[in-house]
Amino acid sequence: MRTVTTPAAMQAAARMSQLLPSLQTTAGNLIDHGNTLADPHNWEGPKAQVFRGQVWPEVQHALTNLHADLTELAQGITEINRRTAAAGS
């Protein structure tokens, strides 16, 4: 199988590799802060109950999936870059 990688593809992969860690950190931080807000010891009242019971479970699930997907994407890009470099040598 032939491998073709343009400079634009290499640049895009490199840029994604640079951006992914900050996105992973942001997703993790949002999960941490949301969990703090969901704890009734930290926040209580009608809005807190809505957040804890209706809003946060769905958002937490989405953020957890996003974090896992970003980790998988980062690993995939690393492998693509490794294979591209190996094919070019």
mmCIF file of the C-alpha atoms, coordinates in Angstrom:
data_MODEL
# 
_entry.id   MODEL 
# 
loop_
_atom_site.group_PDB 
_atom_site.id 
_atom_site.type_symbol 
_atom_site.label_atom_id 
_atom_site.label_alt_id 
_atom_site.label_comp_id 
_atom_site.label_asym_id 
_atom_site.label_entity_id 
_atom_site.label_seq_id 
_atom_site.pdbx_PDB_ins_code 
_atom_site.Cartn_x 
_atom_site.Cartn_y 
_atom_site.Cartn_z 
_atom_site.occupancy 
_atom_site.B_iso_or_equiv 
_atom_site.pdbx_formal_charge 
_atom_site.auth_seq_id 
_atom_site.auth_comp_id 
_atom_site.auth_asym_id 
_atom_site.auth_atom_id 
_atom_site.pdbx_PDB_model_num 
ATOM 1  C CA . MET A 1 1  ? 0.000   0.000  0.000  1.00 0.00 ? 1  MET A CA 1 
ATOM 2  C CA . ARG A 1 2  ? 1.309   3.392  -0.986 1.00 0.00 ? 2  ARG A CA 1 
ATOM 3  C CA . THR A 1 3  ? 1.468   6.195  1.561  1.00 0.00 ? 3  THR A CA 1 
ATOM 4  C CA . VAL A 1 4  ? 1.039   9.791  0.455  1.00 0.00 ? 4  VAL A CA 1 
ATOM 5  C CA . THR A 1 5  ? 1.354   12.690 2.852  1.00 0.00 ? 5  THR A CA 1 
ATOM 6  C CA . THR A 1 6  ? 1.282   16.280 1.733  1.00 0.00 ? 6  THR A CA 1 
ATOM 7  C CA . PRO A 1 7  ? 2.982   19.080 3.645  1.00 0.00 ? 7  PRO A CA 1 
ATOM 8  C CA . ALA A 1 8  ? -0.494  20.370 4.488  1.00 0.00 ? 8  ALA A CA 1 
ATOM 9  C CA . ALA A 1 9  ? -1.422  17.024 6.070  1.00 0.00 ? 9  ALA A CA 1 
ATOM 10 C CA . MET A 1 10 ? 1.813   16.929 8.046  1.00 0.00 ? 10 MET A CA 1 
ATOM 11 C CA . GLN A 1 11 ? 1.256   20.484 9.259  1.00 0.00 ? 11 GLN A CA 1 
ATOM 12 C CA . ALA A 1 12 ? -2.360  19.742 10.228 1.00 0.00 ? 12 ALA A CA 1 
ATOM 13 C CA . ALA A 1 13 ? -1.328  16.640 12.181 1.00 0.00 ? 13 ALA A CA 1 
ATOM 14 C CA . ALA A 1 14 ? 1.415   18.559 13.972 1.00 0.00 ? 14 ALA A CA 1 
ATOM 15 C CA . ARG A 1 15 ? -0.958  21.392 14.864 1.00 0.00 ? 15 ARG A CA 1 
ATOM 16 C CA . MET A 1 16 ? -3.580  18.954 16.149 1.00 0.00 ? 16 MET A CA 1 
ATOM 17 C CA . SER A 1 17 ? -0.895  17.316 18.278 1.00 0.00 ? 17 SER A CA 1 
ATOM 18 C CA . GLN A 1 18 ? -0.122  20.722 19.766 1.00 0.00 ? 18 GLN A CA 1 
ATOM 19 C CA . LEU A 1 19 ? -3.770  21.598 20.469 1.00 0.00 ? 19 LEU A CA 1 
ATOM 20 C CA . LEU A 1 20 ? -5.002  18.310 21.898 1.00 0.00 ? 20 LEU A CA 1 
ATOM 21 C CA . PRO A 1 21 ? -3.279  18.465 25.303 1.00 0.00 ? 21 PRO A CA 1 
ATOM 22 C CA . SER A 1 22 ? -4.933  21.775 26.169 1.00 0.00 ? 22 SER A CA 1 
ATOM 23 C CA . LEU A 1 23 ? -8.331  20.441 25.081 1.00 0.00 ? 23 LEU A CA 1 
ATOM 24 C CA . GLN A 1 24 ? -7.812  17.327 27.200 1.00 0.00 ? 24 GLN A CA 1 
ATOM 25 C CA . THR A 1 25 ? -6.851  19.492 30.172 1.00 0.00 ? 25 THR A CA 1 
ATOM 26 C CA . THR A 1 26 ? -9.882  21.740 29.656 1.00 0.00 ? 26 THR A CA 1 
ATOM 27 C CA . ALA A 1 27 ? -12.254 18.757 29.494 1.00 0.00 ? 27 ALA A CA 1 
ATOM 28 C CA . GLY A 1 28 ? -10.714 17.321 32.664 1.00 0.00 ? 28 GLY A CA 1 
ATOM 29 C CA . ASN A 1 29 ? -10.954 20.664 34.458 1.00 0.00 ? 29 ASN A CA 1 
ATOM 30 C CA . LEU A 1 30 ? -14.609 21.059 33.469 1.00 0.00 ? 30 LEU A CA 1 
ATOM 31 C CA . ILE A 1 31 ? -15.347 17.604 34.856 1.00 0.00 ? 31 ILE A CA 1 
ATOM 32 C CA . ASP A 1 32 ? -13.586 18.456 38.124 1.00 0.00 ? 32 ASP A CA 1 
ATOM 33 C CA . HIS A 1 33 ? -15.412 21.783 38.521 1.00 0.00 ? 33 HIS A CA 1 
ATOM 34 C CA . GLY A 1 34 ? -18.753 20.264 37.585 1.00 0.00 ? 34 GLY A CA 1 
ATOM 35 C CA . ASN A 1 35 ? -18.270 17.523 40.161 1.00 0.00 ? 35 ASN A CA 1 
ATOM 36 C CA . THR A 1 36 ? -17.566 20.192 42.770 1.00 0.00 ? 36 THR A CA 1 
ATOM 37 C CA . LEU A 1 37 ? -20.790 21.983 41.869 1.00 0.00 ? 37 LEU A CA 1 
ATOM 38 C CA . ALA A 1 38 ? -22.739 18.713 41.890 1.00 0.00 ? 38 ALA A CA 1 
ATOM 39 C CA . ASP A 1 39 ? -21.723 18.016 45.483 1.00 0.00 ? 39 ASP A CA 1 
ATOM 40 C CA . PRO A 1 40 ? -24.516 19.231 47.796 1.00 0.00 ? 40 PRO A CA 1 
ATOM 41 C CA . HIS A 1 41 ? -21.895 20.074 50.412 1.00 0.00 ? 41 HIS A CA 1 
ATOM 42 C CA . ASN A 1 42 ? -20.607 22.747 48.018 1.00 0.00 ? 42 ASN A CA 1 
ATOM 43 C CA . TRP A 1 43 ? -23.804 24.009 46.405 1.00 0.00 ? 43 TRP A CA 1 
ATOM 44 C CA . GLU A 1 44 ? -27.403 23.544 47.464 1.00 0.00 ? 44 GLU A CA 1 
ATOM 45 C CA . GLY A 1 45 ? -30.714 25.040 46.477 1.00 0.00 ? 45 GLY A CA 1 
ATOM 46 C CA . PRO A 1 46 ? -33.282 24.675 43.697 1.00 0.00 ? 46 PRO A CA 1 
ATOM 47 C CA . LYS A 1 47 ? -30.872 25.552 40.871 1.00 0.00 ? 47 LYS A CA 1 
ATOM 48 C CA . ALA A 1 48 ? -28.219 23.289 42.356 1.00 0.00 ? 48 ALA A CA 1 
ATOM 49 C CA . GLN A 1 49 ? -30.700 20.419 42.446 1.00 0.00 ? 49 GLN A CA 1 
ATOM 50 C CA . VAL A 1 50 ? -31.589 20.957 38.789 1.00 0.00 ? 50 VAL A CA 1 
ATOM 51 C CA . PHE A 1 51 ? -27.902 21.117 37.905 1.00 0.00 ? 51 PHE A CA 1 
ATOM 52 C CA . ARG A 1 52 ? -27.087 17.995 39.913 1.00 0.00 ? 52 ARG A CA 1 
ATOM 53 C CA . GLY A 1 53 ? -30.085 15.946 38.773 1.00 0.00 ? 53 GLY A CA 1 
ATOM 54 C CA . GLN A 1 54 ? -30.738 17.062 35.203 1.00 0.00 ? 54 GLN A CA 1 
ATOM 55 C CA . VAL A 1 55 ? -27.896 19.076 33.722 1.00 0.00 ? 55 VAL A CA 1 
ATOM 56 C CA . TRP A 1 56 ? -24.684 17.665 35.110 1.00 0.00 ? 56 TRP A CA 1 
ATOM 57 C CA . PRO A 1 57 ? -25.190 13.918 34.491 1.00 0.00 ? 57 PRO A CA 1 
ATOM 58 C CA . GLU A 1 58 ? -25.586 14.459 30.748 1.00 0.00 ? 58 GLU A CA 1 
ATOM 59 C CA . VAL A 1 59 ? -22.826 17.057 30.500 1.00 0.00 ? 59 VAL A CA 1 
ATOM 60 C CA . GLN A 1 60 ? -20.462 14.972 32.629 1.00 0.00 ? 60 GLN A CA 1 
ATOM 61 C CA . HIS A 1 61 ? -21.061 11.972 30.364 1.00 0.00 ? 61 HIS A CA 1 
ATOM 62 C CA . ALA A 1 62 ? -20.389 14.061 27.248 1.00 0.00 ? 62 ALA A CA 1 
ATOM 63 C CA . LEU A 1 63 ? -17.212 15.551 28.731 1.00 0.00 ? 63 LEU A CA 1 
ATOM 64 C CA . THR A 1 64 ? -15.963 12.149 29.863 1.00 0.00 ? 64 THR A CA 1 
ATOM 65 C CA . ASN A 1 65 ? -16.527 10.767 26.358 1.00 0.00 ? 65 ASN A CA 1 
ATOM 66 C CA . LEU A 1 66 ? -14.855 13.828 24.846 1.00 0.00 ? 66 LEU A CA 1 
ATOM 67 C CA . HIS A 1 67 ? -11.816 13.382 27.079 1.00 0.00 ? 67 HIS A CA 1 
ATOM 68 C CA . ALA A 1 68 ? -11.549 9.706  26.089 1.00 0.00 ? 68 ALA A CA 1 
ATOM 69 C CA . ASP A 1 69 ? -12.014 10.542 22.397 1.00 0.00 ? 69 ASP A CA 1 
ATOM 70 C CA . LEU A 1 70 ? -9.349  13.255 22.547 1.00 0.00 ? 70 LEU A CA 1 
ATOM 71 C CA . THR A 1 71 ? -6.937  10.815 24.171 1.00 0.00 ? 71 THR A CA 1 
ATOM 72 C CA . GLU A 1 72 ? -7.628  8.263  21.432 1.00 0.00 ? 72 GLU A CA 1 
ATOM 73 C CA . LEU A 1 73 ? -7.226  10.940 18.749 1.00 0.00 ? 73 LEU A CA 1 
ATOM 74 C CA . ALA A 1 74 ? -3.899  12.077 20.222 1.00 0.00 ? 74 ALA A CA 1 
ATOM 75 C CA . GLN A 1 75 ? -2.639  8.501  20.209 1.00 0.00 ? 75 GLN A CA 1 
ATOM 76 C CA . GLY A 1 76 ? -3.816  8.048  16.625 1.00 0.00 ? 76 GLY A CA 1 
ATOM 77 C CA . ILE A 1 77 ? -2.103  11.214 15.450 1.00 0.00 ? 77 ILE A CA 1 
ATOM 78 C CA . THR A 1 78 ? 1.105   10.171 17.181 1.00 0.00 ? 78 THR A CA 1 
ATOM 79 C CA . GLU A 1 79 ? 0.965   6.841  15.367 1.00 0.00 ? 79 GLU A CA 1 
ATOM 80 C CA . ILE A 1 80 ? 0.203   8.518  12.038 1.00 0.00 ? 80 ILE A CA 1 
ATOM 81 C CA . ASN A 1 81 ? 3.161   10.859 12.482 1.00 0.00 ? 81 ASN A CA 1 
ATOM 82 C CA . ARG A 1 82 ? 5.402   7.922  13.407 1.00 0.00 ? 82 ARG A CA 1 
ATOM 83 C CA . ARG A 1 83 ? 4.334   5.902  10.366 1.00 0.00 ? 83 ARG A CA 1 
ATOM 84 C CA . THR A 1 84 ? 4.651   8.898  8.066  1.00 0.00 ? 84 THR A CA 1 
ATOM 85 C CA . ALA A 1 85 ? 8.162   9.587  9.278  1.00 0.00 ? 85 ALA A CA 1 
ATOM 86 C CA . ALA A 1 86 ? 9.100   5.914  8.883  1.00 0.00 ? 86 ALA A CA 1 
ATOM 87 C CA . ALA A 1 87 ? 7.683   5.787  5.364  1.00 0.00 ? 87 ALA A CA 1 
ATOM 88 C CA . GLY A 1 88 ? 9.634   8.866  4.340  1.00 0.00 ? 88 GLY A CA 1 
ATOM 89 C CA . SER A 1 89 ? 12.981  7.453  5.402  1.00 0.00 ? 89 SER A CA 1 
# 
